[in-house]
Every structure is written in C-alpha cells, then in structure tokens.
Amino acid sequence: MKVVLVALPETTPVTEAARLREDLRRAKIWPAAWVVSRSLVQTGMQTRCCKGGSVERRFRSNASAADWHGVFLLPFLAEPPVGIARLLALT
C-alpha cells in the first residue's frame, strides 16, 4: 500500500498535509508522493491572482527538500480528471 498526500495549493491545506506527513513519519509510514492539485502555476496564466504561484513553488521546494519520493503539480482544469483515462491523459 502506498500513501499519497494531496492538497490544494493554499496555505492551510498544504500546512495540514505537511503536519500529516510528520505524524506519518513518527509512525514509520513514508508517503510515496505529494500532489498539489488545481495548480494555477501549471496553467501559464499571467494575472495578479497567479502571483500566488510563488506560494506553490515554495511548497514544492519544501516538499522536495523533505525526502518526498515525488512532488507533482496538477493543473487547474475546467473539468476534473475523473477516471483512469483522464488521469493518464495528464502525463
């Protein structure tokens, strides 16, 4: 079994995921990956609201530095990628 932590690219969800990671580490459970879902950075938008992308990048670098096996940013999509075929299309 693999554990994958998923969070929205906002301060509270990512902070909570980081706290959960620490709890899991104490229990000797190592998450396989960190997924930041609905990332505006991945859309290429250049608006003021996307300046929060620096927050996403900071979380990604913190997660990378903290022994994660994989850090993934999923783009914000108008239609959620539900189902195997839609998820595979993201790769």
WOKA-V290875 format. One record per residue. D_LAST is the distance of its C-alpha to the last C-alpha in Angstrom with 1 decimal. Layout:
# WOKA-V290875
d_last:D_LAST
d_last:D_LAST
This chain:
# WOKA-V290875
d_last:22.1
d_last:19.5
d_last:19.8
d_last:17.0
d_last:18.4
d_last:17.0
d_last:18.9
d_last:19.2
d_last:19.6
d_last:23.3
d_last:26.0
d_last:27.2
d_last:24.1
d_last:22.8
d_last:26.4
d_last:26.7
d_last:23.5
d_last:25.0
d_last:28.3
d_last:26.8
d_last:25.2
d_last:28.7
d_last:30.2
d_last:27.8
d_last:28.7
d_last:32.3
d_last:31.8
d_last:30.1
d_last:26.7
d_last:23.8
d_last:20.6
d_last:17.5
d_last:15.4
d_last:15.8
d_last:13.6
d_last:14.9
d_last:14.1
d_last:15.1
d_last:15.1
d_last:17.1
d_last:16.5
d_last:12.9
d_last:14.7
d_last:17.0
d_last:20.0
d_last:23.2
d_last:25.6
d_last:27.8
d_last:25.9
d_last:22.8
d_last:25.1
d_last:24.1
d_last:20.9
d_last:23.2
d_last:23.4
d_last:19.6
d_last:19.8
d_last:22.8
d_last:21.3
d_last:18.4
d_last:21.0
d_last:23.2
d_last:20.6
d_last:19.7
d_last:23.4
d_last:24.1
d_last:22.8
d_last:19.4
d_last:17.2
d_last:14.1
d_last:13.8
d_last:10.8
d_last:11.3
d_last:9.9
d_last:11.4
d_last:14.4
d_last:14.0
d_last:17.2
d_last:16.1
d_last:14.6
d_last:11.6
d_last:14.1
d_last:13.7
d_last:11.5
d_last:10.6
d_last:9.6
d_last:7.6
d_last:5.7
d_last:5.5
d_last:3.8
d_last:0.0
